[in-house]
């Protein structure tokens, strides 16, 4: 297994992972349109220093990815790493890929001087039900609520 930073040529492989996790079911999204969005986000990630996409590959196949954002926090006196996405294709789960992607996200956050790293895991996801993140040493917060304001209904 190789873990590396994303490259523009990875867009189709990332699309395969997103299809595998069931993102398109019931959303009425055309995959071709979404592939263009992925290509745009990959270019953006490669050009910006505040974002990183890590991909896991086995041979010529992308098996998983993690998307990490780095945000400054004035009150903490440092940045925070935020894992926005971490997905592994179904046939590759349980082989250490997710754990390695997560370790690389943590290492990169430490390298960038972040004072903490966090993520949100949806409780209905299989990874939450089997305790993936807690097994990796992460602690679930009980003192915070997760809020969002949807800005674009097409996402």
N, C-alpha and C positions, 0 to 999 in steps of 0.2 A: 504494500500500500504506500502510495505517495501522497503527501499533503503539500499543497503549494498555493501560491496566490493565483487568483483567477486571471485568465487571459481572454481577449475577445473571442477566440475560437471556441470557448467553452459554452457559449450561449445555448446551443442545441442540447448539450449534455445536461445543463441546468434545467432546461425545459423538460427533459425526460424525467428528472427527479421530481419536479413539481407535478407532472402528470401522475407519476407513481404514487405520490402522497394523497392524491384525490382532490387536489385544489380545484379542478375544473368541474367536478360533479355538481350539477344543479345550478351552475352560475351563468350558463349561456355565453361563456366567453369563447371566442374563436382562438384556437391555438396559434395561428399565424400572427394575429394581432398581438397576442401575449408574448410571442417570441420576439417581436420588435421591441416590446417594453423591456424584456430581459436584456436584449442587446444594448439598449440605451442605458440601463442600470449598470451593466458590466463596464461600459465605457466610462460612465460617471465614477464608478468605484476606482478604476485604474487611474483616472486623472486626479482624484482628490486624495488628500492625505488623512482625512478624518473618517475614512471608511475603508473597510477591508473585507473582501470575500475570499475565503479559503475553500479550496476544493479538494476532495479526496478522490483519488483515481486508482484503479486496479487495471493494469494494461492500458487499453484505450477507452475504458468506460469510466465515466464519472459516477461515483458511488454515493457521494454525499457532499454537502457544502454547509458552511457557516458564514453568516454575514454579521460583521461587527462594526459598530459605530463608536466613535470616540468624541465625547462631549465635555466641554469645560464646565466646571461648577465653581462659581466664585466662593460660595459659603464653605466648600470643602477644601479649598485651596489646591485643587488639582482636578484632573479629568476623571471621567467615569467611562469605562468600557461597557457597551451594551450589546449583547448578543440578540439581534433582531430575528434571526432565522438560524435554525440548525436542523437539517433534515438528512436522513439516510434512506436510500432506496430499500424497499421491503426485503429483497433477497439478501441484502448485505447487513441487515440489522443483527446485533448480537455478536459482531465480529470485532468490536473495539473501535470502529470508525468514528462514531459519535463522540466517544470519550477522547479520542485523539484530536478531533476537530476542536472540542471544548478546551483541551489542554493548550492547544496552539493559540486559541483566542485569549486565554488567560495569560500565557507567556507574552503575547504581543501587547496586551494591556499593561502588563508590568514593565515591559521594555519602553513603552510610551509614557511611563510615569503616572499611570492611573492609580487612584487611591482605592478604587473598588471596581468590580464588574458585576453586572446583573443581567437578568433576563426575565421574561414572562413565559410561563408554560401554561397552556390551556388545560384545565383539569380533566376535560374529556379526552385529551390525547393519550394515546397508548404509552408514550414516554412518561407522562405524569403518573398514570395508574401503576406503572411498574417501578416508580421511584428512581428513574434514571439520574436526575440531577442530584437528589439527596445522596445517592450512592457515590456520586463524584465529589462529595464534600460540600455541596451547596446547601444553604439553609433557606427555607421558605419564610418569607416575611409575614408577620401577622399584624404589623402596625401600619400597613399601607393599603390603599385601595387603588385599583388599576382603572383609570378613566380613559376614554377616547372620544374624539369628536370627528365623525366621518366628514371629510371635505369633498370627496369625489365618489359618488355612488357607483361608478363603474369599476371600482377596485374591491 
